């Protein structure tokens, strides 16, 4: 291999190096998966300090648990799950600072006020009302940050079917939102 030849990333040997606590292997793993984890976490925070705290805490847990990885299933999915749980732990830890969550679905008609804010528990309650497959796809895509081809592989459906379930889940969430929160606003107003 020449001086300027790109070094090919060997996942299996890198994982084994991380199990042996090899710092170069840990750095290689971090550098390889950082962009994907950054993209996932960026869906939930735009604060660069929070982003790095969450990702670094997640990778610390990855390195602590890497000996338990069994080489079954997607390693990226395994890392993503750990980083996602680190993100949840981070936001749970600082939940007292988060007062409310603005619901991200933009209404299509002018009768729905776009300024309405939902509390986190209200949003989760709406998501939990989705049918099982819709819930799984929505959760994996919108919350965990999986891509449609990954969701399709994990659930055992077609990629286009995954996209359809996500679209339907969004429509159902909009209907649930209108049914539950516009009635409340009409009674209040």
C-alpha positions in Angstrom: 0.0 0.0 0.0 1.4 3.4 -1.0 1.8 6.4 1.3 -1.3 8.1 -0.1 -3.5 5.0 -0.5 -6.6 5.2 1.6 -6.6 2.6 4.4 -9.6 0.3 4.2 -11.8 0.1 7.3 -11.9 -3.5 8.6 -14.8 -3.6 11.0 -14.2 -7.0 12.5 -10.5 -6.4 13.4 -11.4 -2.9 14.7 -14.0 -4.4 17.0 -11.5 -7.0 18.2 -9.0 -4.1 18.8 -11.6 -2.2 20.8 -12.3 -5.3 22.9 -8.5 -5.4 23.7 -8.8 -1.7 24.6 -6.5 -0.6 21.7 -6.7 3.2 21.5 -6.1 3.3 17.7 -8.9 0.9 17.1 -11.2 3.0 19.3 -10.2 6.1 17.4 -10.8 4.3 14.1 -14.3 3.1 15.2 -15.2 6.6 16.5 -14.1 8.3 13.3 -16.0 5.8 11.2 -19.3 6.0 13.0 -19.2 9.6 14.2 -20.8 11.2 11.1 -23.8 8.7 11.2 -24.3 9.2 14.9 -24.0 13.0 14.5 -26.7 12.9 11.8 -29.0 10.9 14.1 -28.5 13.1 17.2 -28.7 16.3 15.2 -32.4 15.4 14.5 -33.0 16.0 18.3 -30.6 18.9 19.1 -28.9 21.7 17.2 -26.7 22.7 20.2 -23.1 21.6 19.3 -22.1 21.2 22.9 -25.1 18.9 23.6 -24.4 17.0 20.4 -20.8 16.3 21.4 -21.8 15.4 25.0 -24.4 12.9 23.8 -22.2 11.3 21.1 -19.1 11.1 23.3 -21.1 9.6 26.2 -22.6 7.1 23.7 -19.3 6.1 22.4 -17.9 5.7 25.9 -20.8 3.2 26.5 -20.1 1.5 23.2 -16.5 0.9 24.2 -17.5 -0.3 27.7 -20.0 -2.8 26.2 -18.2 -3.8 23.0 -17.2 -7.1 24.5 -20.8 -8.1 24.6 -21.3 -7.6 20.8 -22.0 -11.0 19.3 -21.4 -10.2 15.6 -25.1 -10.9 14.9 -27.1 -8.2 13.2 -25.9 -4.8 12.1 -23.0 -3.4 14.2 -24.1 0.1 13.1 -27.5 -0.6 14.5 -26.0 -1.8 17.7 -24.0 1.4 18.0 -27.0 3.5 17.0 -29.1 1.9 19.7 -26.5 2.7 22.4 -26.0 6.3 21.3 -29.8 6.7 21.1 -30.2 5.5 24.7 -27.4 7.8 25.7 -29.3 10.7 24.1 -32.5 9.7 25.9 -30.6 9.5 29.2 -29.1 12.9 28.5 -32.5 14.5 27.9 -34.1 12.7 30.8 -31.3 14.0 33.1 -31.9 17.6 31.9 -35.7 17.3 31.6 -36.3 19.9 34.2 -34.8 22.5 31.8 -37.1 21.4 28.9 -40.5 23.0 29.5 -42.3 21.9 26.4 -41.8 20.4 22.9 -43.2 22.2 19.9 -45.0 19.7 17.7 -43.2 19.6 14.4 -46.1 18.7 12.0 -47.1 21.7 9.9 -50.9 21.9 9.4 -52.0 22.1 5.8 -55.2 24.1 6.4 -55.6 27.5 8.1 -58.0 26.2 10.7 -55.3 24.6 12.7 -53.3 27.0 14.8 -49.6 26.4 14.2 -48.5 28.0 17.5 -49.9 25.3 19.7 -47.3 23.6 21.8 -47.5 20.1 23.2 -45.9 18.7 26.3 -43.6 15.8 25.8 -46.0 13.4 27.5 -48.8 14.5 25.2 -46.7 13.8 22.1 -45.7 10.4 23.4 -49.3 9.6 24.1 -50.2 10.5 20.5 -47.4 8.4 19.1 -48.4 5.4 21.3 -51.9 5.5 19.8 -50.5 4.6 16.3 -51.1 1.0 15.0 -48.2 -1.3 15.7 -46.4 -1.3 12.3 -47.0 2.5 11.9 -45.6 3.0 15.4 -42.5 0.8 14.8 -41.6 2.5 11.5 -42.3 6.0 12.9 -40.3 5.4 16.0 -37.3 3.8 14.2 -37.2 6.6 11.5 -38.2 9.8 13.5 -36.8 8.9 16.9 -34.0 6.4 16.5 -32.8 7.8 13.1 -32.8 4.6 11.0 -33.0 4.9 7.3 -35.8 3.3 5.3 -33.6 0.5 4.0 -32.5 -0.4 7.5 -36.0 -0.4 8.8 -37.1 -2.6 6.0 -34.4 -5.1 6.7 -35.0 -5.1 10.5 -38.8 -5.5 10.2 -38.8 -7.6 7.1 -40.7 -5.4 4.8 -40.0 -3.6 1.5 -38.3 -0.2 1.6 -41.2 1.5 -0.1 -43.6 -0.1 2.4 -41.5 1.5 5.2 -41.9 4.9 3.5 -45.7 4.3 3.2 -46.0 3.4 6.9 -44.1 6.6 7.8 -46.4 8.7 5.6 -49.5 7.1 7.1 -48.2 7.5 10.6 -47.7 11.2 10.0 -51.2 11.5 8.6 -52.6 9.6 11.6 -50.7 11.8 14.1 -52.1 14.9 12.4 -55.6 13.5 12.8 -55.0 12.6 16.4 -53.6 16.0 17.0 -56.6 17.8 15.5 -59.1 15.5 17.3 -57.5 15.8 20.8 -56.1 19.3 21.0 -58.3 21.4 18.8 -61.3 20.3 20.8 -59.5 21.4 23.9 -58.7 24.8 22.4 -62.3 25.3 21.2 -63.5 24.6 24.7 -61.0 27.0 26.2 -61.6 29.7 23.6 
